[in-house]
């Protein structure tokens, strides 16, 4: 849960401690490989070049993570929630009077979400692999154990997802605090050997390096970006911990620890250029290598866990907003609503990560694929934040354009530098992102056509009386609840029941579940009931849920009874349409999209499971839909 102004200092400190365990895992494990990869790009290792590279890393962390995310974008909270879906919902809210802009926001937001999954595949692979590669420093003879141990660690991590991360999560904070403390201590020990390395805070060294190296200086920006991967996690996890705790943790502990470690690695390289083989592990004394190897592996597992949990969270939000087919969602905690497990996403991620590890086989090789998805997502965040700044915050045109220009220039610099990695592996997250974007846009297009189809055939309740005049209908006792996609008119499943069974219940309830653009809807505002009808009583019930909530019809019916709806939740029959889809020859849906949408539609999770409808009270009726 996010913080509020009434939280005590102790509560904020506790949340800040929890944030260290969850939010900063990805960016906190970057020192394992970031500096090494910059110099593996062919930069000669001498004092001036080391200071230049450290200056680029320092200012990337300062401008992108600290200024753009921690100071600016984190102010764009949707009822305390952050992340690309929350930012997209905010931008849409500020653009309701501009349909073209709304379409652009949805497209770019979905593109960012699709790239997030590409990043989510690589983070566990490169993080765990880079940690286990410490075996080669401990003893070169152990090199052939690196891949098997990496696969074993990742296997356990994905398998335990189904059990939930609540219990394990309690261990995250102390481990990550010890991790960041170790980063800082190792850095300080080496900085003392050569304090002149601190001169790298002067941007002159970074700018000088870029001009001196020219085209090659542009290339190394593709490796510098590795130091800021995970920056978007500060914003995405804001709903769990709140703005203040994440900022306090970043400014007070995480940011200084990262800088000390990077500068310590730089000091080591100035003194011992041969340490470039693995500057992170060579920071430590020999006796500490085995404990550091274990600690690094734990830290990378925690970093990977945060990314996997983020993938579950983004998927659930996309489902609730209608951008993704329904999937089976398992709640792994009775206390924390945000802890969910989505089996399909978990196993697809696991297979993808295994393929990456076995294909690339080293963190250096994987680094060539890492970065382009991250920078793509960062560009989307910048553009959406600009829309929010203009539409909701009402900044002056000059101020908002200045914000957009500064950060877009930085983002595009990183993206263009990373685009050179495409032939050597960067194509992979792009292909994954493109496939997911195609799937999401096909689903949205299909849902729009489905809504038009239902709207064209919509029968209003005023017209229903005329249609029923000549029908011989039997009336049976009890209540019937008909699930409806639309907020208006008579649902198809109701008409289908009349046509084939010629039966009406004494009480008829048309139920529609609505997902709002807010993350949470309080139970006090959950239910809206409207009564109408002359010869018979009809009720139109609308249930409102936030995009971070999972609809629960059973609980909602209890609320309906409290609101005065004469209903016994245990004595009702639910009528649900079992829909079969086909396409006309002249369907507006492009031919190449039809099999994709048909597959997604027919394999989406049943509304009975998804909306928590009591299965023994359900009657399913087959309905044919031709688009």
TAKAHU-V138403 format. One record per helix or strand of 3 or more residues. SS is the DSSP state (helix for helix, strand for strand). FROM is the first residue (numbers start at 0). TO is the last residue. Records with the same first field share a line. If there is no record, write none. Layout:
SS=FROM-TO ; FROM-TO
This chain:
helix=8-21 ; 24-27 ; 29-31 ; 33-39 ; 46-74 ; 83-92 ; 98-131 ; 133-137 ; 139-162 ; 165-192 ; 194-200 ; 202-212 ; 214-227 ; 231-235 ; 237-240 ; 242-270 ; 272-276 ; 280-282 ; 285-319 ; 342-359 ; 362-366 ; 371-390 ; 396-418 ; 421-423 ; 426-455 ; 460-467 ; 491-500 ; 522-524 ; 552-561 ; 568-570 ; 590-602 ; 606-609 ; 614-616
strand=473-482 ; 502-514 ; 526-531 ; 536-544 ; 571-581 ; 617-625
